[in-house]
Amino acid sequence: MMIHLISATSKEDALLLNQLATKIWQEHYIPIIGADQVSYMLTNLQSADKMFQDIQSGMTYYLIQVIKADGTKEWAGYAGFEIKADHLFLSKLYVLADFRQHGIGSFVFQHILKEAKSSNLPAIQLTVNKYNDKSIAAYQKMGFTTIKEQVADIGGGYVMDDYVMEYRIS
C-alpha cells in the first residue's frame, strides 16, 4: 500500500473532506462524546463550508489517499494544520477505521514534521480528547507528551475536554 497526501484547495475538496469527516467522526467519536456533540461538531466545525473557509484563510489540508497493491485508490482520511508563531498546530489527523494500524498516522506525522522543520519551528502541538485512549497512545508512540489540559467552549452547550500534546523538535 502506498500513501499519498493531496493538497485540498477547492470547494470540491472541502466537500470530500466533509464526507470523510462525517464517516470518521460517526464511527469513532460517538462512543467518546456522544451523537449530539458529534452532530454539532460536524455541522459547525467540520462542515464543507467551514473547512473551505479554513483553507481560504491559510490552513493547510491534505486528503490522504492510499493506493493498494492492485492499483485501486481509496480515500483513507484527512489532515489539517496551521503554522503559528512558535509551533505548528496539527488541528486534524483523522483516518478511517479500515486504514488504522497501517502506518498512515506515522506517514502523515513525518510529513508534518518536515513542514515544521522547514519553518524553523521548535514544536508541533495538537489537542486530543482526554478519553480518546487509542489516539493518545498513538501520539505518545510518535513522541508527543502531554503539556496541559484544556477545556474549550465550542458553543451549543458543548466543550472540547482535551489534552494539549507537544512534540519537541530537536
Long-range contacts (C-beta under 8 A, 24 or more apart in sequence): 1-66, 1-67, 1-68, 1-69, 1-102, 2-66, 2-67, 3-64, 3-65, 3-66, 3-67, 3-76, 3-103, 3-104, 3-107, 3-108, 4-64, 4-65, 4-66, 4-67, 5-62, 5-63, 5-64, 5-65, 5-79, 5-108, 5-111, 6-62, 6-63, 6-64, 6-65, 7-60, 7-61, 7-62, 7-63, 8-51, 8-55, 8-61, 8-62, 8-63, 8-78, 9-55, 10-52, 11-48, 11-52, 13-55, 13-61, 13-63, 14-48, 14-49, 14-51, 14-52, 14-55, 14-61, 15-48, 16-63, 16-75, 17-46, 17-48, 17-51, 17-61, 17-63, 17-78, 18-42, 18-46, 18-47, 18-48, 18-51, 20-63, 20-75, 20-77, 20-78, 20-94, 20-96, 21-46, 21-51, 21-78, 21-94, 22-46, 23-96, 24-77, 24-94, 24-95, 24-96, 24-97, 25-94, 27-96, 27-97, 28-94, 28-97, 29-129, 32-129, 32-131, 32-132, 33-129, 33-131, 37-158, 40-154, 40-155, 40-156, 40-158, 41-154, 41-158, 44-154, 44-155, 44-156, 45-154, 51-80, 54-80, 58-82, 59-91, 60-115, 61-92, 62-108, 62-111, 64-95, 64-99, 64-104, 64-108, 66-99, 66-102, 66-104, 74-99, 76-104, 77-104, 79-108, 79-112, 81-112, 81-115, 83-115, 83-119, 83-121, 84-121, 84-125, 86-121, 86-122, 86-123, 87-116, 87-121, 87-122, 87-123, 87-124, 87-125, 87-166, 88-112, 88-115, 88-116, 88-119, 88-121, 88-123, 88-124, 88-125, 89-124, 89-125, 89-126, 90-124, 90-125, 90-126, 91-126, 93-126, 105-138, 105-142, 106-142, 109-142, 113-167, 113-169, 116-169, 117-169, 121-169, 122-168, 122-169, 123-166, 123-167, 123-168, 123-169, 124-166, 124-167, 124-169, 125-164, 125-165, 125-166, 125-167, 126-164, 126-165, 127-152, 127-160, 127-162, 127-163, 127-164, 127-165, 128-162, 128-163, 128-165, 129-160, 129-161, 129-162, 130-161, 130-162, 130-163, 131-161, 136-163, 136-165, 139-165, 142-167, 143-167
